[in-house]
């Protein structure tokens, strides 16, 4: 007699019904849509929805519907041409308030979204959009760390009233490849300076040295500290790029690390690459410094050398400004930044962390009535010709964007003025998203049009359908009724896989479709092993019901061994792979789990329903 525990039937039914509902949104397809968000990051409401709809009506841009999803307005269109026309219209007429992004809206009923059921996201190769590969200057990250040490050392020595000539970062010296050096006057005792620096940075190798110019104290980074800083720069840049992408309002972006020093940014639906690259790749931060009112500006400009303890800058109009070397606060200490309307015009309202607020409070108390400047620092890379060869070099632009008199004491909240509307908006975005811990440079750019993405989807789905149809026909011809059972199990396997991908929010790409096709083949392989075992038992004279039971029991070890080895390969690809390889590995690993479940539990439950019970079975329709 062939039996199967009732609780196993219940488990199979519950899992398949749940999988059907989770996979259901994928069957309705998608329409091209436009995602609209506020620049001030406030959630869209019904009034904003009506305004955008009325604006599109004015511009005679037809749309099918609008709705608000997680604080973002989604406008649905009948075709891609109308979608692009709507984007251009909103960017032209409402650009002061809203940011747009090309997206897609599911045709699934609204009740599915309300209960949290969504279709699986599509990868860049299927949806179309922008692919950017950035190279991170990890050595630049070490240089930035040394600059921060330089500022800390200056502040510490000034507070302890220890005399020094200058503090400089050393990054190209053969003796100390990465370090900071404090230059002292001839005859100065270096020990108090060394002790003060060691107190500030106890993990650095700090020692006194004698130079031709006089005594000095130098602090050097260890190899482990350099490696740690480089890894930190990659992780911080990942976070910053994700924040900047979110600020741009891009739908379903992918930002991930590739290799040691590269970052991939994939922006589905984005076509305006110039604006995106301008924001994402900016290596920009701020410094607040006091204006040097004692130094002779004209003499510094004429000689090209600033007085000791000062530095020469230029403002946005190209006029020279003499600032003190000591930095009050840097952009790293900002916690929030928003555009604001001030008495002096557009500005940015900023908030500092506790350390920055305390330093700003101390500075403003001691310098009432004196001018303070905001320096905007931006790094880029340019190509120049040297000796007949084109080489790339890093360029750092220091620009004073605001000079204002300190009229009152303040600490962690204040405003930056003297900006235009566009300057204030861009500065607030960059500061709010965070500064990059190291310069990044665009290594590769690839744009995929929405028509190419649609073609990829069509070809991928066609390949999946043709492959499955061929397998279905073969199984029916070769195994008869058992082949029909195998085909139903294969459909359940694809359903389970789609449900898992939707639940996890894993993006489906062309390699992912290849993984589904491979999963179908592996699921068929499991059924073939079981059915051949059943045939073997029948040839040995075993009764049909006993043959079915023995076929599943004896094929289990072979199925488990083959799937475990494939799972190991899939996990290795997932751990060490990137981009498309990782997408393939995710689908492959999930497919192994679903194929094991459907082949061993689903197939057995169905065959037991057909041939189980007390009735005696004379023959199996297994070919």
ZAMARGU-4260 file (C-alpha; in steps of 0.2 Angstrom, whole numbers, plus 5000, padded with zeros to 4 digits):
<rodrens>
0) 5000/5000/5000 | 5006/5017/4995 | 5003/5031/5008 | 5009/5049/5012 | 5007/5058/5029
5) 4993/5070/5029 | 5003/5084/5036 | 5015/5083/5021 | 5000/5086/5010 | 4995/5101/5020
10) 5013/5108/5019 | 5014/5106/5001 | 4997/5114/4998 | 5001/5129/5010 | 5018/5132/5002
15) 5011/5132/4984 | 4996/5143/4988 | 5007/5155/4997 | 5019/5155/4982 | 5005/5158/4970
20) 5000/5174/4979 | 5018/5180/4981 | 5021/5177/4963 | 5004/5184/4957 | 5010/5202/4954
25) 5023/5196/4941 | 5009/5190/4929 | 5001/5207/4926 | 5016/5215/4918 | 5021/5233/4919
30) 5018/5250/4911 | 5031/5264/4909 | 5029/5277/4923 | 5037/5293/4930 | 5042/5294/4948
35) 5041/5311/4955 | 5048/5316/4972 | 5050/5333/4981 | 5067/5341/4981 | 5065/5345/5000
40) 5062/5326/5003 | 5045/5329/5010 | 5032/5315/5006 | 5021/5319/4991 | 5003/5322/4996
45) 4986/5323/4986 | 4989/5342/4983 | 5005/5338/4975 | 4998/5324/4965 | 4984/5336/4959
50) 4996/5349/4954 | 5007/5337/4944 | 4992/5330/4935 | 4985/5347/4931 | 5002/5353/4924
55) 5003/5337/4913 | 4985/5341/4907 | 4991/5359/4903 | 5006/5352/4893 | 4994/5340/4884
60) 5004/5325/4890 | 4992/5310/4892 | 4993/5298/4906 | 4982/5284/4912 | 4983/5285/4931
65) 4992/5292/4946 | 4995/5286/4963 | 5006/5289/4978 | 5018/5275/4984 | 5029/5276/4999
70) 5028/5296/4998 | 5033/5296/4980 | 5021/5300/4966 | 5019/5287/4952 | 5012/5293/4935
75) 5007/5279/4923 | 5008/5280/4904 | 5003/5270/4889 | 5019/5270/4880 | 5038/5275/4882
80) 5037/5290/4871 | 5023/5298/4882 | 5033/5294/4897 | 5049/5303/4890 | 5038/5318/4885
85) 5031/5319/4903 | 5048/5318/4911 | 5055/5332/4899 | 5039/5343/4903 | 5041/5341/4922
90) 5060/5344/4922 | 5057/5360/4912 | 5042/5367/4921 | 5043/5360/4939 | 5062/5358/4941
95) 5063/5370/4956 | 5052/5359/4967 | 5052/5341/4960 | 5065/5328/4955 | 5059/5314/4942
100) 5065/5297/4938 | 5060/5285/4924 | 5052/5270/4931 | 5039/5256/4929 | 5022/5253/4937
105) 5014/5236/4939 | 4997/5233/4932 | 4993/5222/4947 | 4977/5226/4956 | 4979/5239/4970
110) 4975/5226/4984 | 4990/5216/4980 | 5001/5232/4984 | 4991/5236/5000 | 4995/5219/5007
115) 5014/5221/5002 | 5014/5210/4987 | 5025/5217/4973 | 5033/5210/4957 | 5052/5206/4957
120) 5062/5220/4952 | 5071/5219/4935 | 5090/5221/4932 | 5097/5235/4921 | 5099/5223/4906
125) 5080/5220/4906 | 5074/5237/4911 | 5086/5249/4903 | 5095/5263/4912 | 5113/5269/4916
130) 5128/5258/4921 | 5142/5267/4930 | 5159/5259/4936 | 5169/5270/4948 | 5187/5268/4952
135) 5191/5273/4970 | 5207/5282/4974 | 5211/5273/4990 | 5228/5282/4991 | 5219/5298/4991
140) 5209/5292/5006 | 5225/5290/5016 | 5230/5308/5011 | 5213/5314/5018 | 5217/5305/5034
145) 5234/5313/5035 | 5226/5330/5032 | 5214/5327/5047 | 5229/5322/5058 | 5237/5338/5052
150) 5223/5349/5058 | 5221/5339/5075 | 5240/5342/5078 | 5239/5360/5074 | 5224/5363/5086
155) 5232/5352/5100 | 5249/5361/5099 | 5240/5378/5099 | 5229/5373/5114 | 5245/5367/5124
160) 5254/5383/5118 | 5269/5373/5111 | 5278/5383/5098 | 5281/5375/5081 | 5285/5382/5063
165) 5273/5371/5053 | 5263/5355/5052 | 5264/5346/5035 | 5257/5330/5028 | 5271/5318/5020
170) 5264/5306/5007 | 5279/5305/4994 | 5294/5304/5005 | 5304/5288/5003 | 5308/5288/5022
175) 5290/5290/5028 | 5278/5286/5014 | 5263/5291/5024 | 5265/5302/5039 | 5263/5320/5047
180) 5278/5330/5051 | 5279/5345/5064 | 5293/5357/5060 | 5301/5365/5075 | 5313/5380/5076
185) 5332/5376/5079 | 5336/5372/5097 | 5318/5368/5102 | 5315/5353/5113 | 5305/5340/5103
190) 5300/5329/5118 | 5285/5340/5124 | 5278/5340/5106 | 5281/5322/5104 | 5272/5318/5120
195) 5257/5330/5115 | 5255/5321/5098 | 5256/5304/5106 | 5242/5309/5118 | 5231/5314/5104
200) 5235/5299/5093 | 5241/5285/5103 | 5240/5272/5090 | 5253/5281/5078 | 5272/5279/5078
205) 5277/5296/5085 | 5296/5300/5086 | 5307/5315/5086 | 5319/5317/5071 | 5333/5329/5066
210) 5332/5337/5049 | 5344/5349/5040 | 5332/5363/5044 | 5331/5358/5063 | 5322/5346/5074
215) 5305/5339/5070 | 5292/5326/5076 | 5284/5314/5064 | 5270/5302/5066 | 5269/5288/5054
220) 5254/5276/5049 | 5257/5257/5050 | 5253/5246/5035 | 5238/5239/5045 | 5231/5257/5048
225) 5234/5261/5029 | 5224/5245/5024 | 5210/5249/5037 | 5209/5267/5030 | 5207/5261/5012
230) 5194/5248/5016 | 5185/5261/5026 | 5185/5273/5011 | 5177/5260/5000 | 5163/5257/5013
235) 5160/5275/5016 | 5160/5279/4998 | 5147/5265/4996 | 5136/5273/5009 | 5138/5291/5002
240) 5134/5285/4984 | 5118/5276/4990 | 5113/5292/4999 | 5116/5303/4984 | 5106/5291/4973
245) 5092/5291/4985 | 5093/5310/4985 | 5091/5310/4966 | 5075/5300/4968 | 5080/5285/4957
250) 5069/5270/4958 | 5077/5253/4963 | 5095/5257/4961 | 5110/5245/4963 | 5126/5251/4972
255) 5138/5238/4976 | 5157/5235/4978 | 5167/5226/4964 | 5184/5219/4968 | 5196/5229/4979
260) 5194/5247/4974 | 5179/5248/4962 | 5160/5252/4964 | 5146/5248/4952 | 5131/5260/4951
265) 5116/5254/4941 | 5101/5266/4939 | 5086/5258/4930 | 5076/5270/4920 | 5089/5284/4920
270) 5094/5291/4904 | 5100/5309/4909 | 5118/5303/4913 | 5126/5320/4913 | 5116/5327/4928
275) 5118/5310/4937 | 5137/5309/4935 | 5139/5327/4940 | 5131/5324/4957 | 5137/5306/4960
280) 5155/5309/4956 | 5158/5325/4965 | 5172/5324/4978 | 5166/5339/4988 | 5166/5345/5006
285) 5167/5361/5016 | 5179/5369/5028 | 5175/5384/5039 | 5190/5395/5042 | 5193/5412/5049
290) 5198/5426/5037 | 5216/5433/5041 | 5213/5451/5044 | 5230/5454/5050 | 5240/5448/5035
295) 5244/5459/5020 | 5233/5452/5006 | 5241/5462/4992 | 5258/5457/4996 | 5253/5439/4997
300) 5245/5440/4980 | 5260/5449/4973 | 5273/5436/4980 | 5262/5421/4978 | 5266/5416/4996
305) 5254/5418/5011 | 5260/5423/5028 | 5265/5409/5040 | 5249/5401/5047 | 5238/5408/5033
310) 5233/5402/5015 | 5228/5411/5000 | 5211/5406/4991 | 5200/5413/4978 | 5181/5416/4979
315) 5169/5411/4966 | 5172/5428/4957 | 5190/5425/4956 | 5195/5437/4969 | 5209/5433/4982
320) 5205/5429/5000 | 5217/5426/5014 | 5212/5413/5026 | 5219/5406/5042 | 5226/5388/5040
325) 5217/5382/5056 | 5201/5373/5051 | 5186/5377/5063 | 5174/5363/5056 | 5174/5352/5041
330) 5160/5345/5031 | 5162/5328/5039 | 5155/5335/5055 | 5138/5341/5047 | 5123/5330/5052
335) 5110/5339/5041 | 5108/5352/5027 | 5093/5360/5020 | 5090/5374/5008 | 5083/5390/5017
340) 5077/5407/5012 | 5088/5420/5022 | 5088/5439/5023 | 5103/5438/5012 | 5094/5427/4999
345) 5095/5408/4996 | 5106/5399/5008 | 5109/5382/5017 | 5104/5379/5035 | 5116/5366/5042
350) 5117/5356/5058 | 5134/5350/5066 | 5138/5336/5077 | 5142/5338/5096 | 5161/5340/5092
355) 5158/5352/5078 | 5146/5362/5088 | 5158/5364/5103 | 5172/5370/5091 | 5160/5382/5082
360) 5154/5389/5099 | 5172/5391/5105 | 5177/5400/5089 | 5162/5412/5088 | 5164/5417/5106
365) 5182/5422/5103 | 5180/5430/5086 | 5164/5441/5087 | 5164/5454/5073 | 5177/5445/5063
370) 5174/5437/5046 | 5172/5419/5044 | 5173/5410/5027 | 5166/5394/5020 | 5178/5385/5008
375) 5171/5373/4995 | 5183/5359/4991 | 5181/5349/4975 | 5192/5336/4967 | 5192/5330/4949
380) 5203/5322/4936 | 5209/5330/4920 | 5218/5323/4905 | 5234/5333/4900 | 5248/5329/4888
385) 5265/5327/4895 | 5280/5322/4883 | 5268/5318/4869 | 5258/5306/4880 | 5241/5309/4888
390) 5241/5306/4906 | 5227/5309/4920 | 5231/5320/4935 | 5220/5324/4950 | 5215/5342/4952
395) 5209/5350/4968 | 5199/5366/4967 | 5197/5376/4983 | 5184/5390/4981 | 5177/5402/4995
400) 5159/5402/4992 | 5154/5413/5007 | 5162/5426/5018 | 5151/5433/5033 | 5154/5442/5048
405) 5151/5433/5065 | 5137/5444/5072 | 5133/5432/5086 | 5138/5417/5096 | 5131/5400/5089
410) 5136/5382/5089 | 5128/5368/5080 | 5115/5377/5070 | 5118/5391/5058 | 5116/5396/5039
415) 5127/5398/5025 | 5123/5413/5014 | 5129/5421/4998 | 5123/5408/4986 | 5112/5407/4971
420) 5097/5396/4971 | 5105/5382/4961 | 5121/5383/4972 | 5111/5381/4988 | 5101/5366/4981
425) 5116/5357/4975 | 5127/5361/4991 | 5113/5355/5002 | 5111/5339/4993 | 5130/5335/4993
430) 5131/5339/5012 | 5115/5329/5016 | 5121/5314/5007 | 5138/5315/5015 | 5156/5318/5008
435) 5166/5304/4999 | 5180/5297/5010 | 5191/5296/4994 | 5190/5303/4977 | 5181/5292/4964
440) 5184/5293/4945 | 5172/5286/4931 | 5180/5270/4924 | 5166/5264/4913 | 5149/5271/4907
445) 5136/5261/4898 | 5118/5267/4894 | 5105/5254/4890 | 5089/5261/4881 | 5072/5256/4887
450) 5069/5248/4870 | 5084/5237/4871 | 5078/5232/4889 | 5061/5227/4882 | 5070/5217/4868
455) 5080/5208/4881 | 5065/5204/4891 | 5056/5197/4876 | 5071/5186/4871 | 5074/5180/4888
460) 5056/5175/4891 | 5055/5167/4874 | 5071/5157/4878 | 5063/5151/4894 | 5046/5146/4886
465) 5054/5137/4872 | 5066/5128/4884 | 5052/5123/4895 | 5040/5118/4881 | 5054/5106/4874
470) 5056/5098/4891 | 5037/5097/4893 | 5035/5088/4877 | 5049/5076/4880 | 5043/5071/4897
475) 5026/5067/4891 | 5032/5057/4876 | 5045/5048/4886 | 5036/5045/4903 | 5017/5047/4898
480) 5006/5051/4913 | 5022/5052/4924 | 5028/5065/4912 | 5013/5075/4914 | 5016/5075/4933
485) 5034/5080/4930 | 5027/5095/4920 | 5016/5100/4933 | 5030/5099/4946 | 5041/5110/4935
490) 5027/5123/4934 | 5026/5123/4953 | 5045/5125/4953 | 5045/5140/4942 | 5031/5147/4953
495) 5040/5145/4969 | 5056/5152/4962 | 5047/5168/4956 | 5038/5169/4973 | 5055/5168/4982
500) 5063/5182/4971 | 5048/5193/4974 | 5049/5190/4993 | 5068/5194/4993 | 5067/5209/4981
505) 5081/5201/4971 | 5083/5209/4954 | 5080/5198/4939 | 5092/5200/4925 | 5097/5190/4909
510) 5109/5179/4919 | 5095/5176/4931 | 5083/5170/4917 | 5098/5158/4912 | 5098/5152/4930
515) 5079/5149/4929 | 5081/5139/4913 | 5096/5129/4922 | 5085/5126/4937 | 5071/5119/4926
520) 5084/5107/4918 | 5090/5102/4936 | 5072/5099/4942 | 5069/5088/4927 | 5085/5078/4931
525) 5078/5074/4948 | 5062/5068/4941 | 5071/5057/4928 | 5082/5049/4942 | 5066/5045/4952
530) 5056/5038/4937 | 5071/5028/4931 | 5072/5020/4948 | 5054/5016/4947 | 5056/5008/4930
535) 5070/4998/4937 | 5060/4992/4952 | 5046/4987/4940 | 5058/4977/4929 | 5063/4968/4945
540) 5045/4962/4948 | 5041/4974/4962 | 5023/4979/4963 | 5018/4996/4956 | 5015/5005/4973
545) 5031/4997/4980 | 5040/5003/4965 | 5035/5021/4967 | 5040/5021/4986 | 5056/5012/4982
550) 5060/5024/4967 | 5059/5040/4978 | 5068/5032/4993 | 5083/5025/4982 | 5084/5041/4971
555) 5085/5053/4986 | 5104/5050/4989 | 5109/5053/4971 | 5098/5069/4970 | 5104/5076/4986
560) 5123/5073/4981 | 5121/5081/4964 | 5111/5096/4971 | 5123/5099/4986 | 5138/5100/4975
565) 5129/5112/4963 | 5124/5122/4978 | 5142/5124/4984 | 5146/5130/4967 | 5132/5143/4968
570) 5137/5149/4985 | 5155/5151/4979 | 5149/5162/4964 | 5138/5172/4976 | 5152/5175/4988
575) 5166/5179/4976 | 5156/5185/4961 | 5149/5202/4957 | 5135/5210/4946 | 5128/5197/4934
580) 5137/5183/4941 | 5130/5185/4958 | 5113/5187/4951 | 5115/5170/4942 | 5121/5163/4958
585) 5106/5169/4968 | 5093/5161/4956 | 5103/5145/4955 | 5104/5143/4974 | 5086/5146/4976
590) 5082/5135/4961 | 5091/5121/4970 | 5080/5122/4985 | 5064/5124/4975 | 5068/5109/4964
595) 5072/5098/4979 | 5056/5102/4987 | 5045/5100/4971 | 5054/5084/4965 | 5054/5075/4982
600) 5038/5081/4991 | 5027/5089/4977 | 5029/5075/4965 | 5027/5061/4978 | 5012/5069/4985
605) 5004/5070/4967 | 5009/5052/4963 | 5002/5046/4979 | 4986/5054/4976 | 4985/5045/4960
610) 4991/5028/4964 | 4990/5027/4983 | 4976/5021/4994 | 4970/5003/4997 | 4966/5000/4978
615) 4977/4988/4970 | 4987/4995/4955 | 4990/4983/4940 | 5001/4995/4929 | 5009/5012/4930
620) 5008/5024/4915 | 5027/5027/4915 | 5031/5023/4897
</rodrens>
